[in-house]
Amino acid sequence: DFMTVLLEHAGGEVFLVEMAMTAGCLAADEVHNSNAVVGRVEGGGKRPGKMMLSGKGAKIVLCCHVPQAHHDTVTANGWLQVVLDGCGGGQMLRCDKDIATGVIKGDEKGCFHMASGSAFSKAEAAAHDVTRISVEWLRSKELFPPKVEEEDDFVPAW
């Protein structure tokens, strides 16, 4: 019921990440009936909780959406705060139960120092660690499938 999505082409822009979240929260019939989107749409995005993030330069932008049906377990501002804390801090830009947006800024050299002690010289690399922090927290709340350990002799079929 939850997912974390890394937006590689949003360029760390708050507006683009929030617009992607808005589009991702539309039901399929709303998108299909909109003049803004042309083409076939499968499924719909209102039900799952989601975090979308994008990093570029010296900042990472995060946006969380939690449907009202999950507010007894988690809220968007609570989820975002946990992730910001796991990243060594950040700033909440928008904060409510349904949608929360925040930003993590690198130091004066553009380096990101995570609470775990890890450091990243690029926002794009740090964004992958932010995704890991989000997924681990979701797993701790049993909102994300458990990690499946692969056997050593497993060979994927291409």
CYANA upper distance limits for C-alpha pairs under 8 A (distance plus 0.5 A):
  1 ASP  CA     47 ARG  CA      7.82
  1 ASP  CA     48 PRO  CA      5.15
  1 ASP  CA     49 GLY  CA      6.67
  1 ASP  CA    143 LEU  CA      7.00
  1 ASP  CA    144 PHE  CA      7.55
  2 PHE  CA     48 PRO  CA      5.69
  2 PHE  CA     49 GLY  CA      4.98
  2 PHE  CA     50 LYS  CA      5.99
  2 PHE  CA    138 LEU  CA      8.19
  2 PHE  CA    143 LEU  CA      6.74
  2 PHE  CA    144 PHE  CA      6.62
  3 MET  CA     48 PRO  CA      7.75
  3 MET  CA     49 GLY  CA      6.91
  3 MET  CA     50 LYS  CA      5.33
  3 MET  CA     51 MET  CA      6.93
  3 MET  CA    135 VAL  CA      8.27
  3 MET  CA    144 PHE  CA      7.95
  4 THR  CA     50 LYS  CA      6.08
  4 THR  CA     51 MET  CA      5.13
  4 THR  CA     52 MET  CA      6.46
  4 THR  CA     53 LEU  CA      8.46
  4 THR  CA    131 THR  CA      6.91
  4 THR  CA    134 SER  CA      7.62
  4 THR  CA    135 VAL  CA      7.53
  5 VAL  CA     50 LYS  CA      7.85
  5 VAL  CA     51 MET  CA      6.56
  5 VAL  CA     52 MET  CA      5.26
  5 VAL  CA     53 LEU  CA      6.97
  5 VAL  CA    131 THR  CA      8.21
  6 LEU  CA     52 MET  CA      6.36
  6 LEU  CA     53 LEU  CA      5.64
  6 LEU  CA     54 SER  CA      6.45
  6 LEU  CA    127 ALA  CA      7.95
  6 LEU  CA    128 HIS  CA      8.21
  6 LEU  CA    131 THR  CA      7.95
  7 LEU  CA     17 VAL  CA      8.12
  7 LEU  CA     52 MET  CA      7.13
  7 LEU  CA     53 LEU  CA      6.32
  7 LEU  CA     54 SER  CA      5.57
  8 GLU  CA     54 SER  CA      6.64
  8 GLU  CA     55 GLY  CA      8.11
  9 HIS  CA     54 SER  CA      8.19
 10 ALA  CA     16 LEU  CA      6.14
 10 ALA  CA     17 VAL  CA      6.79
 10 ALA  CA     54 SER  CA      6.47
 10 ALA  CA     55 GLY  CA      8.46
 11 GLY  CA     54 SER  CA      6.73
 11 GLY  CA     55 GLY  CA      6.67
 11 GLY  CA     56 LYS  CA      5.81
 12 GLY  CA     16 LEU  CA      8.46
 12 GLY  CA     17 VAL  CA      8.04
 12 GLY  CA     53 LEU  CA      8.22
 12 GLY  CA     54 SER  CA      5.16
 12 GLY  CA     55 GLY  CA      4.89
 12 GLY  CA     56 LYS  CA      5.38
 12 GLY  CA     57 GLY  CA      8.25
 12 GLY  CA     59 LYS  CA      6.93
 12 GLY  CA     60 ILE  CA      6.11
 12 GLY  CA     61 VAL  CA      6.03
 13 GLU  CA     17 VAL  CA      6.81
 13 GLU  CA     54 SER  CA      7.89
 13 GLU  CA     61 VAL  CA      7.25
 14 VAL  CA     18 GLU  CA      6.61
 14 VAL  CA     61 VAL  CA      6.48
 14 VAL  CA     62 LEU  CA      8.49
 15 PHE  CA     19 MET  CA      6.55
 16 LEU  CA     20 ALA  CA      6.58
 17 VAL  CA     21 MET  CA      6.75
 17 VAL  CA     52 MET  CA      7.21
 17 VAL  CA     53 LEU  CA      7.15
 17 VAL  CA     54 SER  CA      7.46
 17 VAL  CA     61 VAL  CA      7.68
 17 VAL  CA     62 LEU  CA      7.86
 17 VAL  CA     63 CYS  CA      7.29
 18 GLU  CA     22 THR  CA      6.66
 18 GLU  CA     63 CYS  CA      7.02
 18 GLU  CA    101 THR  CA      8.24
 19 MET  CA     23 ALA  CA      6.67
 20 ALA  CA     24 GLY  CA      6.43
 20 ALA  CA     52 MET  CA      8.38
 21 MET  CA     25 CYS  CA      6.62
 21 MET  CA     52 MET  CA      7.30
 21 MET  CA     63 CYS  CA      7.67
 21 MET  CA     64 CYS  CA      8.49
 21 MET  CA     65 HIS  CA      8.10
 22 THR  CA     26 LEU  CA      7.27
 23 ALA  CA     31 VAL  CA      8.37
 24 GLY  CA     44 GLY  CA      8.32
 24 GLY  CA     45 GLY  CA      5.84
 24 GLY  CA     46 LYS  CA      8.09
 25 CYS  CA     44 GLY  CA      7.90
 25 CYS  CA     45 GLY  CA      5.00
 25 CYS  CA     46 LYS  CA      5.13
 25 CYS  CA     47 ARG  CA      8.43
 26 LEU  CA     30 GLU  CA      6.51
 26 LEU  CA     31 VAL  CA      6.77
 26 LEU  CA     44 GLY  CA      6.88
 26 LEU  CA     45 GLY  CA      6.06
 26 LEU  CA     46 LYS  CA      6.31
 27 ALA  CA     31 VAL  CA      6.98
 27 ALA  CA     43 GLY  CA      7.84
 27 ALA  CA     44 GLY  CA      4.66
 27 ALA  CA     45 GLY  CA      5.97
 27 ALA  CA     46 LYS  CA      6.18
 28 ALA  CA     32 HIS  CA      6.54
 28 ALA  CA     41 VAL  CA      6.47
 28 ALA  CA     42 GLU  CA      6.95
 28 ALA  CA     43 GLY  CA      6.08
 28 ALA  CA     44 GLY  CA      4.92
 28 ALA  CA     45 GLY  CA      7.91
 29 ASP  CA     33 ASN  CA      6.57
 29 ASP  CA     44 GLY  CA      8.33
 30 GLU  CA     34 SER  CA      6.73
 31 VAL  CA     36 ALA  CA      8.47
 31 VAL  CA     37 VAL  CA      6.97
 31 VAL  CA     41 VAL  CA      7.79
 32 HIS  CA     37 VAL  CA      7.50
 32 HIS  CA     38 VAL  CA      7.83
 32 HIS  CA     39 GLY  CA      8.02
 32 HIS  CA     40 ARG  CA      7.66
 32 HIS  CA     41 VAL  CA      7.00
 34 SER  CA     38 VAL  CA      8.49
 46 LYS  CA     67 PRO  CA      7.64
 47 ARG  CA     67 PRO  CA      6.87
 48 PRO  CA     66 VAL  CA      7.92
 48 PRO  CA     67 PRO  CA      7.51
 49 GLY  CA     64 CYS  CA      8.04
 49 GLY  CA     65 HIS  CA      5.92
 49 GLY  CA     66 VAL  CA      4.97
 49 GLY  CA     67 PRO  CA      6.50
 50 LYS  CA     64 CYS  CA      6.21
 50 LYS  CA     65 HIS  CA      5.78
 50 LYS  CA     66 VAL  CA      7.18
 51 MET  CA     62 LEU  CA      7.35
 51 MET  CA     63 CYS  CA      6.04
 51 MET  CA     64 CYS  CA      4.77
 51 MET  CA     65 HIS  CA      6.86
 52 MET  CA     62 LEU  CA      6.32
 52 MET  CA     63 CYS  CA      5.80
 52 MET  CA     64 CYS  CA      6.98
 53 LEU  CA     60 ILE  CA      7.42
 53 LEU  CA     61 VAL  CA      5.95
 53 LEU  CA     62 LEU  CA      4.82
 53 LEU  CA     63 CYS  CA      6.77
 53 LEU  CA    127 ALA  CA      7.76
 54 SER  CA     60 ILE  CA      6.12
 54 SER  CA     61 VAL  CA      5.90
 54 SER  CA     62 LEU  CA      7.26
 54 SER  CA    124 GLU  CA      8.03
 54 SER  CA    127 ALA  CA      7.34
 55 GLY  CA     59 LYS  CA      6.29
 55 GLY  CA     60 ILE  CA      4.55
 55 GLY  CA     61 VAL  CA      6.75
 55 GLY  CA    123 ALA  CA      5.28
 55 GLY  CA    124 GLU  CA      5.50
 55 GLY  CA    126 ALA  CA      8.25
 55 GLY  CA    127 ALA  CA      6.43
 56 LYS  CA     60 ILE  CA      7.01
 56 LYS  CA    122 LYS  CA      7.89
 56 LYS  CA    123 ALA  CA      5.61
 56 LYS  CA    124 GLU  CA      6.39
 57 GLY  CA    110 GLY  CA      7.39
 57 GLY  CA    122 LYS  CA      7.08
 57 GLY  CA    123 ALA  CA      6.28
 57 GLY  CA    124 GLU  CA      8.45
 58 ALA  CA    105 LYS  CA      6.21
 58 ALA  CA    106 GLY  CA      5.39
 58 ALA  CA    107 ASP  CA      8.03
 58 ALA  CA    110 GLY  CA      5.11
 58 ALA  CA    111 CYS  CA      7.66
 58 ALA  CA    112 PHE  CA      8.49
 58 ALA  CA    122 LYS  CA      7.65
 58 ALA  CA    123 ALA  CA      6.46
 59 LYS  CA    103 VAL  CA      7.20
 59 LYS  CA    104 ILE  CA      6.03
 59 LYS  CA    105 LYS  CA      4.89
 59 LYS  CA    106 GLY  CA      6.46
 59 LYS  CA    110 GLY  CA      8.46
 59 LYS  CA    123 ALA  CA      6.51
 60 ILE  CA    103 VAL  CA      6.08
 60 ILE  CA    104 ILE  CA      5.60
 60 ILE  CA    105 LYS  CA      7.00
 60 ILE  CA    123 ALA  CA      6.60
 60 ILE  CA    127 ALA  CA      7.19
 61 VAL  CA    101 THR  CA      7.91
 61 VAL  CA    102 GLY  CA      6.43
 61 VAL  CA    103 VAL  CA      5.02
 61 VAL  CA    104 ILE  CA      7.04
 62 LEU  CA     80 LEU  CA      8.19
 62 LEU  CA    101 THR  CA      6.11
 62 LEU  CA    102 GLY  CA      5.76
 62 LEU  CA    103 VAL  CA      6.59
 63 CYS  CA     80 LEU  CA      8.13
 63 CYS  CA     99 ILE  CA      7.59
 63 CYS  CA    100 ALA  CA      6.13
 63 CYS  CA    101 THR  CA      4.77
 63 CYS  CA    102 GLY  CA      6.96
 64 CYS  CA     76 ALA  CA      5.83
 64 CYS  CA     77 ASN  CA      8.09
 64 CYS  CA     79 TRP  CA      7.86
 64 CYS  CA     80 LEU  CA      6.96
 64 CYS  CA     98 ASP  CA      8.36
 64 CYS  CA     99 ILE  CA      6.02
 64 CYS  CA    100 ALA  CA      5.72
 64 CYS  CA    101 THR  CA      6.92
 65 HIS  CA     76 ALA  CA      5.98
 65 HIS  CA     98 ASP  CA      5.95
 65 HIS  CA     99 ILE  CA      5.08
 65 HIS  CA    100 ALA  CA      7.26
 66 VAL  CA     70 HIS  CA      7.08
 66 VAL  CA     71 HIS  CA      7.63
 66 VAL  CA     74 VAL  CA      7.87
 66 VAL  CA     75 THR  CA      6.39
 66 VAL  CA     76 ALA  CA      5.74
 66 VAL  CA     97 LYS  CA      7.62
 66 VAL  CA     98 ASP  CA      5.56
 66 VAL  CA     99 ILE  CA      7.15
 67 PRO  CA     71 HIS  CA      7.54
 67 PRO  CA     98 ASP  CA      6.63
 68 GLN  CA     97 LYS  CA      8.41
 68 GLN  CA     98 ASP  CA      7.23
 70 HIS  CA     74 VAL  CA      6.56
 70 HIS  CA     75 THR  CA      7.86
 71 HIS  CA     75 THR  CA      5.71
 71 HIS  CA     97 LYS  CA      7.68
 73 THR  CA    141 LYS  CA      8.50
 74 VAL  CA     78 GLY  CA      6.99
 74 VAL  CA     79 TRP  CA      7.15
 75 THR  CA     79 TRP  CA      6.65
 75 THR  CA     96 ASP  CA      8.26
 75 THR  CA     97 LYS  CA      5.26
 75 THR  CA     98 ASP  CA      7.01
 76 ALA  CA     80 LEU  CA      6.59
 76 ALA  CA     95 CYS  CA      8.14
 76 ALA  CA     96 ASP  CA      7.08
 76 ALA  CA     97 LYS  CA      5.59
 76 ALA  CA     98 ASP  CA      5.92
 76 ALA  CA     99 ILE  CA      5.85
 76 ALA  CA    100 ALA  CA      5.88
 77 ASN  CA     81 GLN  CA      6.49
 77 ASN  CA     95 CYS  CA      5.94
 77 ASN  CA     96 ASP  CA      6.16
 77 ASN  CA     97 LYS  CA      6.37
 77 ASN  CA     98 ASP  CA      8.29
 77 ASN  CA     99 ILE  CA      7.58
 77 ASN  CA    100 ALA  CA      5.72
 78 GLY  CA     82 VAL  CA      6.81
 78 GLY  CA     97 LYS  CA      8.40
 79 TRP  CA     83 VAL  CA      6.95
 79 TRP  CA    134 SER  CA      8.43
 80 LEU  CA     84 LEU  CA      6.57
 80 LEU  CA    100 ALA  CA      7.24
 80 LEU  CA    101 THR  CA      8.01
 80 LEU  CA    102 GLY  CA      7.82
 81 GLN  CA     85 ASP  CA      6.53
 81 GLN  CA     92 MET  CA      8.39
 82 VAL  CA     86 GLY  CA      6.67
 82 VAL  CA    137 TRP  CA      8.40
 83 VAL  CA     87 CYS  CA      6.76
 83 VAL  CA    130 VAL  CA      7.46
 83 VAL  CA    133 ILE  CA      6.76
 83 VAL  CA    134 SER  CA      6.40
 84 LEU  CA     88 GLY  CA      7.02
 84 LEU  CA     89 GLY  CA      5.49
 84 LEU  CA     90 GLY  CA      5.86
 84 LEU  CA     91 GLN  CA      8.24
 84 LEU  CA    102 GLY  CA      8.45
 84 LEU  CA    104 ILE  CA      7.73
 85 ASP  CA     89 GLY  CA      5.39
 85 ASP  CA     90 GLY  CA      7.89
 85 ASP  CA    115 ALA  CA      7.71
 86 GLY  CA    114 MET  CA      7.17
 86 GLY  CA    115 ALA  CA      5.88
 86 GLY  CA    116 SER  CA      7.73
 86 GLY  CA    130 VAL  CA      8.47
 86 GLY  CA    133 ILE  CA      7.12
 87 CYS  CA    104 ILE  CA      8.27
 87 CYS  CA    113 HIS  CA      7.67
 87 CYS  CA    114 MET  CA      4.84
 87 CYS  CA    115 ALA  CA      5.74
 87 CYS  CA    116 SER  CA      8.19
 87 CYS  CA    130 VAL  CA      7.32
 88 GLY  CA    113 HIS  CA      7.09
 88 GLY  CA    114 MET  CA      5.39
 88 GLY  CA    115 ALA  CA      4.83
 89 GLY  CA    104 ILE  CA      7.44
 90 GLY  CA    102 GLY  CA      7.44
 90 GLY  CA    103 VAL  CA      6.19
 90 GLY  CA    104 ILE  CA      4.97
 90 GLY  CA    105 LYS  CA      7.27
 91 GLN  CA    102 GLY  CA      5.91
 91 GLN  CA    103 VAL  CA      5.85
 91 GLN  CA    104 ILE  CA      7.00
 92 MET  CA    100 ALA  CA      7.95
 92 MET  CA    101 THR  CA      6.54
 92 MET  CA    102 GLY  CA      4.72
 92 MET  CA    103 VAL  CA      7.13
 93 LEU  CA    100 ALA  CA      7.96
 93 LEU  CA    101 THR  CA      5.87
 93 LEU  CA    102 GLY  CA      5.49
 93 LEU  CA    103 VAL  CA      7.75
 94 ARG  CA     99 ILE  CA      7.93
 94 ARG  CA    100 ALA  CA      5.52
 94 ARG  CA    101 THR  CA      5.37
 94 ARG  CA    102 GLY  CA      7.30
 95 CYS  CA     99 ILE  CA      7.13
 95 CYS  CA    100 ALA  CA      5.01
 95 CYS  CA    101 THR  CA      7.11
 96 ASP  CA    100 ALA  CA      6.30
105 LYS  CA    110 GLY  CA      8.26
105 LYS  CA    112 PHE  CA      7.75
106 GLY  CA    110 GLY  CA      5.07
106 GLY  CA    111 CYS  CA      5.39
106 GLY  CA    112 PHE  CA      5.14
106 GLY  CA    113 HIS  CA      8.00
106 GLY  CA    123 ALA  CA      8.24
107 ASP  CA    111 CYS  CA      5.85
107 ASP  CA    112 PHE  CA      7.01
110 GLY  CA    121 SER  CA      6.86
110 GLY  CA    122 LYS  CA      7.39
110 GLY  CA    123 ALA  CA      8.36
111 CYS  CA    119 ALA  CA      7.25
111 CYS  CA    120 PHE  CA      6.07
111 CYS  CA    121 SER  CA      4.91
111 CYS  CA    122 LYS  CA      6.94
111 CYS  CA    123 ALA  CA      8.29
112 PHE  CA    119 ALA  CA      5.94
112 PHE  CA    120 PHE  CA      5.57
112 PHE  CA    121 SER  CA      6.85
112 PHE  CA    122 LYS  CA      7.87
112 PHE  CA    123 ALA  CA      7.70
112 PHE  CA    126 ALA  CA      7.15
113 HIS  CA    117 GLY  CA      7.08
113 HIS  CA    118 SER  CA      6.51
113 HIS  CA    119 ALA  CA      4.96
113 HIS  CA    120 PHE  CA      7.15
114 MET  CA    118 SER  CA      5.79
114 MET  CA    119 ALA  CA      6.56
119 ALA  CA    126 ALA  CA      8.31
120 PHE  CA    125 ALA  CA      6.88
120 PHE  CA    126 ALA  CA      6.03
121 SER  CA    125 ALA  CA      8.08
121 SER  CA    126 ALA  CA      8.28
122 LYS  CA    126 ALA  CA      6.86
123 ALA  CA    127 ALA  CA      6.45
124 GLU  CA    128 HIS  CA      7.50
125 ALA  CA    129 ASP  CA      7.61
126 ALA  CA    130 VAL  CA      6.84
127 ALA  CA    131 THR  CA      6.75
128 HIS  CA    132 ARG  CA      6.91
129 ASP  CA    133 ILE  CA      6.76
130 VAL  CA    134 SER  CA      6.75
131 THR  CA    135 VAL  CA      6.67
132 ARG  CA    136 GLU  CA      6.55
133 ILE  CA    137 TRP  CA      6.74
134 SER  CA    138 LEU  CA      6.71
135 VAL  CA    139 ARG  CA      6.61
135 VAL  CA    144 PHE  CA      7.47
136 GLU  CA    140 SER  CA      6.76
137 TRP  CA    141 LYS  CA      7.01
138 LEU  CA    142 GLU  CA      6.72
138 LEU  CA    143 LEU  CA      5.58
138 LEU  CA    144 PHE  CA      5.86
139 ARG  CA    143 LEU  CA      6.18
139 ARG  CA    144 PHE  CA      5.32
139 ARG  CA    145 PRO  CA      7.03
139 ARG  CA    146 PRO  CA      6.74
142 GLU  CA    146 PRO  CA      8.33
150 GLU  CA    154 PHE  CA      7.25
